[in-house]
Amino acid sequence: MTSATERLLSASPLSHPLEVDGPDLDDVVAGSPTTAVAELAALGDTRVGIWELTAGVVRDVEADEVFVVLAGDATVRFEDGSTIALRPGVMVRLHAGDRTVWEVRATLRKVYVV
């Protein structure tokens, strides 16, 4: 039988510890941003985790993903010129191959499903 401890992924996703993992310096457009992540669960081939990007501007090529913003203030810009303002509570669907630029004004933290 699965215990409650095994079911609880994070008691506090806003302060859950993360491991710094980037970004690739070639993708940094401005500032000195860092990315950090904690993978919380795998459901078959699907992964669920917490990801964070500190202030700065970074280019990326996206994977298929759905996320909800927990904290921060940012804008994600797409190759077609469209933008999405990111703030707590916003949910976004990214598509594999989307070329984006992330402009983060206050550290962005999100829960993702990939």
Backbone as a printed PyTorch tensor [residue, N CA C, xyz], in Angstrom:
tensor([[[  0.8420,  -1.1730,   0.0000],
         [  0.0000,   0.0000,   0.0000],
         [  0.8920,   1.2430,   0.0000]],

        [[  0.4750,   2.2760,  -0.7300],
         [  1.2180,   3.5200,  -0.8270],
         [  0.8950,   4.4020,   0.3750]],

        [[  1.9440,   4.9440,   0.9890],
         [  1.7460,   5.7980,   2.1670],
         [  1.5010,   7.2450,   1.7420]],

        [[  0.9670,   8.0360,   2.6710],
         [  0.7490,   9.4610,   2.4120],
         [  2.0640,  10.1530,   2.0790]],

        [[  3.1490,   9.7570,   2.7320],
         [  4.4590,  10.3430,   2.4740],
         [  4.8820,  10.1200,   1.0270]],

        [[  4.5800,   8.9480,   0.4710],
         [  4.9210,   8.6520,  -0.9170],
         [  4.0200,   9.4030,  -1.8990]],

        [[  2.8360,   9.7980,  -1.4680],
         [  1.8990,  10.5180,  -2.3260],
         [  2.1770,  12.0170,  -2.3680]],

        [[  2.7170,  12.5800,  -1.2990],
         [  2.9660,  14.0100,  -1.1990],
         [  4.1950,  14.3730,  -2.0270]],

        [[  3.9850,  15.1250,  -3.1040],
         [  5.1010,  15.5090,  -3.9720],
         [  5.8540,  16.7190,  -3.4320]],

        [[  5.1180,  17.6850,  -2.8770],
         [  5.7500,  18.8540,  -2.2790],
         [  4.7550,  19.5210,  -1.3520]],

        [[  5.1560,  19.7610,  -0.1190],
         [  4.2940,  20.4490,   0.8320],
         [  4.2940,  21.9490,   0.5910]],

        [[  5.3080,  22.4460,  -0.1160],
         [  5.4260,  23.8800,  -0.3730],
         [  6.1480,  24.1230,  -1.6980]],

        [[  5.4230,  24.0690,  -2.8170],
         [  6.0810,  24.2270,  -4.1190],
         [  6.7550,  25.5820,  -4.3150]],

        [[  6.3460,  26.6080,  -3.5520],
         [  6.9920,  27.9170,  -3.6740],
         [  8.3970,  27.9340,  -3.0730]],

        [[  8.6600,  27.0460,  -2.1280],
         [  9.9880,  27.0140,  -1.5060],
         [ 10.6730,  25.6550,  -1.6590]],

        [[ 10.0810,  24.7650,  -2.4370],
         [ 10.6650,  23.4390,  -2.6520],
         [ 12.0970,  23.5990,  -3.1880]],

        [[ 13.0650,  22.8830,  -2.6270],
         [ 14.4520,  23.0100,  -3.1090],
         [ 14.5980,  22.5360,  -4.5510]],

        [[ 15.3890,  23.2780,  -5.3090],
         [ 15.6470,  22.9780,  -6.7130],
         [ 17.1430,  22.8040,  -6.9400]],

        [[ 17.4800,  22.1300,  -8.0340],
         [ 18.8790,  21.9350,  -8.4100],
         [ 19.1760,  22.7990,  -9.6310]],

        [[ 20.1830,  23.6720,  -9.5180],
         [ 20.5600,  24.5510, -10.6320],
         [ 21.0160,  23.6850, -11.8030]],

        [[ 20.4950,  24.0230, -13.0040],
         [ 20.8300,  23.2080, -14.1800],
         [ 21.1190,  24.0230, -15.4360]],

        [[ 21.2790,  25.3050, -15.3510],
         [ 21.5620,  26.0740, -16.5650],
         [ 21.2820,  27.5440, -16.3490]],

        [[ 21.0550,  28.2420, -17.4470],
         [ 20.8590,  27.8060, -18.8320],
         [ 22.1800,  27.6940, -19.5870]],

        [[ 22.1000,  27.2140, -20.8240],
         [ 23.2390,  27.2060, -21.7260],
         [ 23.6020,  28.6700, -21.9840]],

        [[ 24.8430,  29.0460, -21.7920],
         [ 25.2590,  30.4430, -21.9330],
         [ 24.9920,  31.0000, -23.3260]],

        [[ 24.9640,  30.1510, -24.3570],
         [ 24.6580,  30.6070, -25.7150],
         [ 23.2180,  31.0930, -25.8400]],

        [[ 22.3540,  30.6850, -24.9190],
         [ 20.9420,  31.0690, -24.9720],
         [ 20.6380,  32.3400, -24.1830]],

        [[ 21.5850,  32.8330, -23.4070],
         [ 21.3670,  34.0360, -22.5910],
         [ 21.4710,  35.2690, -23.4890]],

        [[ 20.4170,  36.0770, -23.4860],
         [ 20.3630,  37.3040, -24.2710],
         [ 20.7770,  38.5010, -23.4220]],

        [[ 20.3560,  38.5160, -22.1500],
         [ 20.6690,  39.6350, -21.2540],
         [ 20.6680,  39.1620, -19.8110]],

        [[ 21.4920,  39.8080, -18.9860],
         [ 21.5560,  39.4770, -17.5740],
         [ 22.3820,  38.2400, -17.3160]],

        [[ 22.2070,  37.6970, -16.1150],
         [ 22.9050,  36.4780, -15.6980],
         [ 21.9030,  35.4950, -15.1000]],

        [[ 20.8820,  35.1140, -15.8760],
         [ 19.8420,  34.2380, -15.3200],
         [ 20.3590,  32.8270, -15.0640]],

        [[ 19.7230,  32.1790, -14.0890],
         [ 19.9760,  30.7640, -13.8480],
         [ 18.6410,  30.0190, -13.8980]],

        [[ 18.7130,  28.7630, -14.2650],
         [ 17.5440,  27.8940, -14.2130],
         [ 17.7950,  26.8170, -13.1790]],

        [[ 16.7100,  26.3550, -12.5760],
         [ 16.7970,  25.2850, -11.5830],
         [ 15.5420,  24.4380, -11.7080]],

        [[ 15.6560,  23.1780, -11.2930],
         [ 14.5560,  22.2400, -11.4960],
         [ 14.5170,  21.2060, -10.3810]],

        [[ 13.3310,  20.6700, -10.1490],
         [ 13.1360,  19.4910,  -9.3020],
         [ 12.0790,  18.6460,  -9.9870]],

        [[ 12.4680,  17.4730, -10.4640],
         [ 11.4810,  16.5620, -11.0350],
         [ 10.7970,  15.8510,  -9.8770]],

        [[  9.4700,  15.9040,  -9.8530],
         [  8.7100,  15.3810,  -8.7170],
         [  8.0980,  14.0170,  -8.9580]],

        [[  7.7150,  13.7380, -10.2210],
         [  7.0330,  12.4740, -10.4900],
         [  7.1310,  12.1330, -11.9650]],

        [[  7.0100,  10.8420, -12.2370],
         [  6.8980,  10.3520, -13.6020],
         [  5.6220,   9.5190, -13.6850]],

        [[  4.8470,   9.7920, -14.7050],
         [  3.6070,   9.0470, -14.9620],
         [  3.7440,   8.4590, -16.3560]],

        [[  4.2400,   7.2420, -16.4500],
         [  4.5840,   6.6920, -17.7630],
         [  5.7140,   7.5310, -18.3390]],

        [[  5.5090,   8.0560, -19.5610],
         [  6.5100,   8.9090, -20.2020],
         [  6.3590,  10.3770, -19.8200]],

        [[  5.3800,  10.7090, -19.0140],
         [  5.1030,  12.0900, -18.6240],
         [  5.8240,  12.4200, -17.3240]],

        [[  6.4380,  13.6260, -17.2960],
         [  7.1530,  14.0710, -16.0960],
         [  6.4750,  15.3110, -15.5190]],

        [[  6.4790,  15.4070, -14.2030],
         [  5.9160,  16.5450, -13.4860],
         [  7.0080,  17.1070, -12.5880]],

        [[  7.1560,  18.4330, -12.5980],
         [  8.1880,  19.0130, -11.7640],
         [  7.9920,  20.4990, -11.5390]],

        [[  8.9690,  21.0740, -10.8660],
         [  9.0130,  22.5060, -10.6100],
         [ 10.2490,  23.0480, -11.3110]],

        [[ 10.0750,  24.1940, -11.9820],
         [ 11.1670,  24.8270, -12.7240],
         [ 11.1990,  26.3010, -12.3840]],

        [[ 12.3960,  26.8710, -12.3660],
         [ 12.5540,  28.2700, -12.0060],
         [ 13.5830,  28.9270, -12.9240]],

        [[ 13.3270,  30.2000, -13.2570],
         [ 14.2570,  31.0130, -14.0430],
         [ 14.3750,  32.3680, -13.3560]],

        [[ 15.6160,  32.7580, -13.0200],
         [ 15.8270,  34.0430, -12.3670],
         [ 15.8390,  35.1540, -13.4140]],

        [[ 15.8840,  36.4080, -12.9410],
         [ 15.7750,  37.5740, -13.8170],
         [ 16.8250,  37.5640, -14.9220]],

        [[ 16.3770,  37.9490, -16.1040],
         [ 17.2200,  38.0120, -17.2850],
         [ 16.4040,  37.6660, -18.5110]],

        [[ 17.0970,  37.5240, -19.6410],
         [ 16.4330,  37.1950, -20.9010],
         [ 17.1450,  35.9900, -21.5140]],

        [[ 16.3430,  34.9590, -21.8780],
         [ 16.8810,  33.6870, -22.3650],
         [ 16.0720,  33.2250, -23.5750]],

        [[ 16.7720,  32.7000, -24.5910],
         [ 16.1260,  32.0390, -25.7440],
         [ 15.9520,  30.5630, -25.4340]],

        [[ 14.9170,  29.9570, -26.0400],
         [ 14.7000,  28.5200, -25.8400],
         [ 13.9530,  27.9390, -27.0320]],

        [[ 14.0900,  26.6370, -27.2000],
         [ 13.2560,  25.8640, -28.1230],
         [ 12.4930,  24.8880, -27.2400]],

        [[ 11.1760,  24.9700, -27.2960],
         [ 10.3300,  24.2850, -26.3320],
         [ 10.0560,  22.8170, -26.6590]],

        [[  9.7090,  22.0880, -25.6100],
         [  9.1610,  20.7310, -25.6980],
         [  7.6510,  20.8630, -25.5200]],

        [[  6.8960,  19.8010, -25.7990],
         [  5.4670,  19.8040, -25.4780],
         [  5.3430,  19.9300, -23.9750]],

        [[  4.5960,  20.9290, -23.5260],
         [  4.5250,  21.1950, -22.0850],
         [  3.2580,  21.9630, -21.7370]],

        [[  2.7500,  21.6830, -20.5640],
         [  1.7150,  22.4960, -19.9290],
         [  2.3020,  22.9320, -18.5980]],

        [[  2.1130,  24.2240, -18.2540],
         [  2.6090,  24.6790, -16.9530],
         [  1.6680,  25.6930, -16.3470]],

        [[  1.7850,  25.8230, -15.0240],
         [  1.0690,  26.8610, -14.2820],
         [  2.1150,  27.6480, -13.4910]],

        [[  2.0310,  28.9690, -13.5830],
         [  2.9790,  29.8370, -12.8950],
         [  2.6090,  29.9220, -11.4140]],

        [[  3.6040,  29.6760, -10.5640],
         [  3.4320,  29.7840,  -9.1150],
         [  3.8150,  31.1600,  -8.6020]],

        [[  4.8740,  31.7350,  -9.1850],
         [  5.4000,  33.0170,  -8.7060],
         [  6.1790,  33.6720,  -9.8350]],

        [[  6.3160,  34.9970,  -9.7350],
         [  7.1730,  35.7180, -10.6560],
         [  6.4400,  36.6670, -11.5720]],

        [[  7.2370,  37.2980, -12.4220],
         [  6.7450,  38.2560, -13.4020],
         [  7.6280,  38.1270, -14.6310]],

        [[  7.0200,  37.7320, -15.7500],
         [  7.7940,  37.5000, -16.9650],
         [  6.8980,  37.6220, -18.1890]],

        [[  7.5460,  37.6610, -19.3440],
         [  6.8500,  37.6010, -20.6260],
         [  7.5450,  36.5510, -21.4640]],

        [[  6.7740,  35.6840, -22.0970],
         [  7.3500,  34.7490, -23.0610],
         [  6.9210,  35.2380, -24.4380]],

        [[  7.9140,  35.3990, -25.3260],
         [  7.6730,  35.8730, -26.6890],
         [  7.9150,  34.7270, -27.6530]],

        [[  7.0050,  34.6060, -28.6130],
         [  7.0820,  33.5300, -29.5950],
         [  7.6120,  34.0770, -30.9200]],

        [[  8.1440,  33.1750, -31.7420],
         [  8.7420,  33.5320, -33.0160],
         [  7.7750,  34.3040, -33.9230]],

        [[  6.4670,  34.0290, -33.7830],
         [  5.4730,  34.7100, -34.6310],
         [  5.1400,  36.1120, -34.1290]],

        [[  5.8010,  36.5580, -33.0420],
         [  5.5710,  37.8940, -32.5040],
         [  4.5610,  37.9460, -31.3700]],

        [[  3.8390,  36.8660, -31.1160],
         [  2.8690,  36.8530, -30.0240],
         [  3.5910,  36.7490, -28.6840]],

        [[  2.9140,  37.2020, -27.6210],
         [  3.4820,  37.1610, -26.2810],
         [  2.4330,  36.6950, -25.2860]],

        [[  2.9100,  36.1700, -24.1680],
         [  2.0380,  35.8240, -23.0420],
         [  2.6760,  36.4030, -21.7890]],

        [[  1.8950,  37.1780, -21.0400],
         [  2.3510,  37.7020, -19.7560],
         [  2.2410,  36.5850, -18.7250]],

        [[  3.3040,  36.3490, -18.0080],
         [  3.3510,  35.2750, -17.0190],
         [  3.3450,  35.8690, -15.6180]],

        [[  2.3650,  35.4520, -14.8320],
         [  2.2230,  35.8710, -13.4420],
         [  1.5460,  34.7220, -12.7150]],

        [[  1.5360,  34.7210, -11.3950],
         [  0.9470,  33.6020, -10.6580],
         [ -0.4770,  33.2750, -11.1100]],

        [[ -0.7110,  31.9770, -11.3220],
         [ -2.0260,  31.4880, -11.7150],
         [ -2.2030,  31.2780, -13.2000]],

        [[ -1.3380,  31.8580, -14.0360],
         [ -1.4600,  31.7170, -15.4850],
         [ -1.0580,  30.2980, -15.8860]],

        [[ -1.8790,  29.6800, -16.7680],
         [ -1.5680,  28.3510, -17.3070],
         [ -1.2670,  28.4900, -18.7950]],

        [[ -0.2400,  27.7770, -19.2590],
         [  0.2250,  27.9070, -20.6390],
         [  0.4580,  26.5360, -21.2430]],

        [[  0.1900,  26.4290, -22.5390],
         [  0.4940,  25.2230, -23.3260],
         [  1.5600,  25.5900, -24.3350]],

        [[  2.7330,  24.9630, -24.2440],
         [  3.7980,  25.1310, -25.2280],
         [  3.8030,  23.9230, -26.1490]],

        [[  4.2260,  24.1440, -27.3840],
         [  4.2930,  23.0630, -28.3690],
         [  5.7500,  22.7790, -28.7190]],

        [[  6.0710,  21.5210, -28.9340],
         [  7.4300,  21.1320, -29.2950],
         [  7.8760,  21.9400, -30.5060]],

        [[  9.0750,  22.5080, -30.4040],
         [  9.6340,  23.2800, -31.5030],
         [  9.3490,  24.7660, -31.4400]],

        [[  8.4250,  25.2020, -30.5630],
         [  8.1970,  26.6460, -30.3910],
         [  9.5340,  27.3050, -30.0680]],

        [[  9.8560,  28.3740, -30.7720],
         [ 11.0500,  29.1640, -30.4660],
         [ 10.5900,  30.3540, -29.6500]],

        [[ 11.1810,  30.5030, -28.4570],
         [ 10.7190,  31.4990, -27.5090],
         [ 11.8690,  32.3370, -26.9680]],

        [[ 11.4960,  33.4960, -26.4330],
         [ 12.4070,  34.3190, -25.6460],
         [ 11.6750,  34.6160, -24.3440]],

        [[ 12.3180,  34.2800, -23.2340],
         [ 11.7600,  34.4820, -21.8980],
         [ 12.4040,  35.7150, -21.2900]],

        [[ 11.5950,  36.7500, -21.0240],
         [ 12.0610,  37.9690, -20.3650],
         [ 11.5200,  37.9520, -18.9400]],

        [[ 12.3980,  37.6850, -17.9930],
         [ 11.9890,  37.5220, -16.5990],
         [ 12.3980,  38.7470, -15.7960]],

        [[ 11.4010,  39.3880, -15.1880],
         [ 11.6370,  40.5820, -14.3670],
         [ 11.7500,  40.2240, -12.8830]],

        [[ 11.0080,  39.2290, -12.4450],
         [ 11.0830,  38.7050, -11.0740],
         [ 11.0690,  37.1950, -11.1910]],

        [[ 11.9110,  36.5170, -10.4480],
         [ 12.1110,  35.0680, -10.5670],
         [ 10.7980,  34.3380, -10.8350]],

        [[ 10.7890,  33.5890, -11.9220],
         [  9.6210,  32.8350, -12.3730],
         [  9.7320,  31.4040, -11.8560]],

        [[  8.6760,  30.9240, -11.2170],
         [  8.6320,  29.5330, -10.7570],
         [  7.3350,  28.9360, -11.2600]],

        [[  7.4340,  27.7290, -11.8420],
         [  6.2490,  27.0900, -12.4130],
         [  6.2580,  25.6030, -12.1050]],

        [[  5.0600,  25.0230, -12.1070],
         [  4.9000,  23.5730, -12.0830],
         [  4.6450,  23.1610, -13.5230]],

        [[  5.4000,  22.1920, -14.0040],
         [  5.2750,  21.7820, -15.3980],
         [  4.8700,  20.3210, -15.5250]],

        [[  4.2450,  20.0270, -16.6560],
         [  3.9310,  18.6540, -17.0620],
         [  4.4700,  18.5180, -18.4770]],

        [[  5.4170,  17.5960, -18.6650],
         [  6.0650,  17.3970, -19.9690],
         [  5.8930,  15.9610, -20.3910]]])
